[in-house]
Amino acid sequence: MTAFTGFGEGAVEFYDGLIVDNSKAYWSDQRALYEADIRAPMLALLADLEPEFGPGKIFRPYRDIRFSNDKTPYKTHCGATAGPFYVQIGADGLMVAGGQYQMASDQVARLRTAIDDERRGTDLEKRLAALRADGITIAGQMLKTRPRGFDPDHPRIELLRHKSLYGWRSWPPDDVLHESGTLERVTSAWRALRPLSEWLADHVGPSDQPRR
């Protein structure tokens, strides 16, 4: 495995084309470009990140269309994870994230219990404020109204509406995408997101519910 030096010059153009022609014919014709300019650099990026963040894995490029009305076969981005952290490249450039994108009902219950607690909830607020100051957007699935059983005047009522919680940051396509500076971007963002991920690991953790 060679060191990461940036995504290939054809990476963005590959996904621009896939958005226009999301077909097996396009994929087959451009497969070598995907392997050289996207998949191989992503593997190299994950290898360089592994000493600090642990082993990573790339998501399959194929969409699960079994229960979707959208039958286009291929994802229009390449995503990878390393523990609670995520990185993605596509036509829009680079995106990184960290936290918990989806939660089971038992995890949501633990999240709200922790947010409701003064010490733990205030600690989370401080961590989220630091992320926002670093240019990271806080997101997650949310209820349209307050969750049942909580006072509408609760000081952290907006956080209590969350059904998942993560932070993300993106960069549009630029020269750095094709240089080793992308590694610095991902490393810096993941380090900034670590306090949120640690809070979630401590107070929410994995689901106790059996997988279906």
C-alpha positions in Angstrom: 0.0 0.0 0.0 1.5 3.3 -1.1 1.1 6.5 1.0 -1.9 8.7 0.2 -1.1 11.5 -2.2 -4.6 12.7 -3.1 -7.6 11.4 -5.1 -7.0 11.1 -8.9 -7.7 13.9 -11.3 -10.6 12.1 -12.8 -12.5 11.4 -9.5 -14.9 14.3 -9.6 -15.5 13.9 -13.3 -16.3 10.2 -12.8 -19.1 11.0 -10.4 -20.3 13.9 -12.6 -20.7 11.3 -15.4 -22.3 8.7 -13.1 -25.0 11.2 -12.0 -25.9 11.7 -15.7 -25.7 8.1 -16.7 -26.1 5.8 -13.7 -26.0 2.6 -15.7 -24.0 -0.7 -15.8 -22.7 0.3 -19.2 -21.2 3.6 -17.9 -19.8 1.8 -14.8 -18.2 -1.0 -16.9 -16.7 1.5 -19.3 -15.3 3.7 -16.5 -14.4 1.0 -14.0 -10.6 1.4 -14.4 -11.0 5.1 -13.6 -12.9 4.3 -10.5 -10.3 1.8 -9.3 -7.3 4.1 -10.0 -8.6 7.5 -9.1 -11.1 6.7 -6.3 -10.9 3.3 -4.7 -7.1 2.9 -4.5 -6.6 6.4 -3.1 -9.4 5.8 -0.5 -7.6 2.6 0.6 -4.4 4.5 0.9 -6.1 7.3 2.9 -7.6 4.8 5.3 -4.2 3.1 5.7 -2.6 6.4 6.7 -5.4 7.2 9.1 -5.4 3.7 10.7 -2.6 4.3 13.3 -4.6 7.0 15.0 -8.2 6.1 14.2 -8.2 2.3 13.7 -8.9 0.2 10.6 -11.3 1.5 8.0 -13.5 0.0 5.4 -15.0 1.2 2.1 -18.7 0.8 1.4 -19.8 -1.1 -1.6 -20.5 1.1 -4.6 -23.8 -0.7 -5.3 -27.1 0.6 -4.0 -29.5 -1.6 -2.2 -32.6 -1.2 -4.4 -34.8 -3.9 -3.1 -37.1 -1.6 -1.2 -36.5 1.6 -3.1 -38.4 3.3 -5.8 -35.1 4.6 -7.2 -33.7 1.7 -9.1 -30.4 3.4 -10.2 -27.7 0.7 -9.4 -24.7 2.8 -8.2 -24.0 5.2 -5.4 -23.0 8.6 -6.6 -20.2 8.8 -4.0 -17.5 6.6 -2.4 -17.8 6.4 1.4 -15.7 4.8 4.1 -15.7 4.5 7.9 -13.2 4.0 10.7 -15.1 3.4 13.9 -17.5 6.3 14.5 -15.8 8.4 11.7 -16.8 8.8 8.1 -15.3 10.2 4.9 -16.8 10.5 1.5 -15.8 11.7 -2.0 -18.3 12.6 -4.8 -19.2 15.2 -7.4 -19.6 17.7 -4.6 -16.0 17.2 -3.3 -15.0 15.9 0.1 -17.2 15.3 3.2 -16.2 14.0 6.6 -18.4 13.2 9.6 -18.4 11.6 13.1 -21.0 10.5 15.6 -24.0 8.2 15.3 -25.9 8.6 12.0 -28.6 6.1 13.1 -29.8 5.0 16.5 -32.1 2.2 17.6 -34.9 3.0 20.1 -32.9 1.9 23.1 -30.0 4.2 22.1 -32.4 7.1 21.6 -33.7 6.5 25.1 -30.2 6.6 26.6 -29.4 9.7 24.5 -32.3 11.6 26.0 -31.6 10.4 29.5 -28.1 11.8 29.2 -29.1 15.1 27.6 -31.7 15.5 30.4 -29.1 15.1 33.0 -27.6 18.5 34.0 -24.0 17.5 34.1 -23.9 15.2 31.1 -26.2 17.4 29.0 -24.2 20.6 29.7 -21.0 18.7 28.9 -22.5 17.8 25.5 -23.6 21.4 24.8 -20.0 22.5 25.4 -18.6 19.9 23.0 -21.1 20.8 20.3 -20.3 24.5 20.7 -16.6 23.7 20.2 -17.4 21.8 17.0 -19.5 24.7 15.6 -16.5 27.0 16.4 -14.4 24.7 14.3 -16.8 25.0 11.3 -18.5 21.7 11.8 -22.3 21.4 11.3 -24.3 19.5 13.9 -27.0 17.3 12.4 -29.1 14.2 13.0 -32.7 12.9 12.7 -35.0 15.0 14.8 -38.6 14.9 16.0 -40.8 17.7 14.7 -41.9 18.4 18.3 -40.6 17.8 21.8 -40.4 14.1 22.9 -43.2 12.9 25.1 -42.6 13.4 28.8 -40.3 16.4 28.6 -41.1 20.0 29.6 -41.3 22.3 26.5 -39.2 24.8 28.5 -36.4 22.3 29.1 -33.1 24.2 28.7 -31.9 21.5 26.1 -35.2 20.9 24.4 -33.7 21.2 20.9 -31.1 18.5 21.7 -33.8 16.3 23.2 -35.5 16.2 19.8 -32.6 14.3 18.3 -33.0 10.7 17.3 -29.4 10.6 16.1 -26.5 12.9 16.5 -23.4 13.6 14.4 -21.2 16.4 13.0 -20.0 16.9 9.5 -17.9 19.2 7.4 -17.4 19.4 3.6 -15.1 21.0 1.0 -16.0 21.6 -2.6 -13.8 20.2 -5.3 -10.4 22.0 -5.3 -6.8 21.3 -5.9 -6.3 20.0 -2.3 -8.6 17.1 -3.1 -5.9 15.7 -5.4 -3.1 16.3 -3.0 -1.9 14.9 0.3 -3.6 17.9 2.0 -6.8 15.9 2.0 -5.3 13.6 4.7 -4.7 16.7 6.8 -8.3 17.8 6.4 -9.7 14.5 7.4 -7.4 14.1 10.3 -8.1 17.5 11.6 -11.9 17.1 11.3 -11.9 13.6 12.9 -9.8 14.9 15.8 -12.3 17.7 16.3 -15.2 15.2 16.2 -13.6 12.8 18.7 -15.0 14.5 21.8 -18.6 14.1 20.4 -17.9 10.4 19.5 -16.5 9.7 23.0 -19.5 11.3 24.6 -21.8 9.2 22.6 -19.8 6.0 23.3 -19.8 6.8 27.0 -23.5 7.7 27.3 -25.3 5.9 24.4 -23.2 3.0 23.3 -24.2 0.2 20.9 -27.8 -1.0 20.7 -28.9 -3.9 23.0 -31.6 -4.8 20.5 -31.1 -7.9 18.4 -30.4 -7.3 14.7 -33.0 -8.3 12.3 
